[in-house]
Amino acid sequence: MRKDRYDVLDRIDRGILARLQEDARITAEAMAPDVGLSIAAVQRRIKRLREEGVIQKEIAVVDPFKLGQAMTFVVSVELDRERLTDLDDFERTMRSESHVQQCYRVTGTTDFVLILLAHDMTDFETFTRRALYENGNVRRFTTNVVTSRVKVGLSVPIDESE
């Protein structure tokens, strides 16, 4: 029986992950007293969590407004054909689009939900022409324009008490 990685993470691993999600630049030296380990032990655990793929990547979170990406859109996409190859093709296209921040295959009335950024409506229209209108398998799509960024993040909730 396969054990999920979460089942074998101890309280210290979860504490390390929680702190790294708050600040990926935190040093092992600063973290060690919080988790009750030596600096070397924290470094070893972080290395293991990276090697095992628990930590997938460490990135800088950039303010899109400061780079002129003033508009955020939530786009629901319905495909004509839903064969596995068609779904895979759409996913591959969305992965290659720099405007697309997130792409989810979903159940319900649509097949995909996209979160994307654009400089302005003209930039968004250029994206939709290229990636959606010109895609022969897109039946329809609906767009919601985000008026306020209330919460944005990718942090995974971590219960440190277990």
Secondary structure as GFF3:
##gff-version 3
##sequence-region A 1 162
A	DSSP	alpha_helix	5	8	.	.	.	ID=ss1
A	DSSP	alpha_helix	11	22	.	.	.	ID=ss2
A	DSSP	alpha_helix	28	35	.	.	.	ID=ss3
A	DSSP	alpha_helix	39	51	.	.	.	ID=ss4
A	DSSP	three_ten_helix	64	67	.	.	.	ID=ss5
A	DSSP	beta_strand	71	79	.	.	.	ID=ss6
A	DSSP	alpha_helix	84	96	.	.	.	ID=ss7
A	DSSP	beta_strand	100	105	.	.	.	ID=ss8
A	DSSP	beta_strand	112	118	.	.	.	ID=ss9
A	DSSP	alpha_helix	121	127	.	.	.	ID=ss10
A	DSSP	pi_helix	128	133	.	.	.	ID=ss11
A	DSSP	beta_strand	138	145	.	.	.	ID=ss12
###
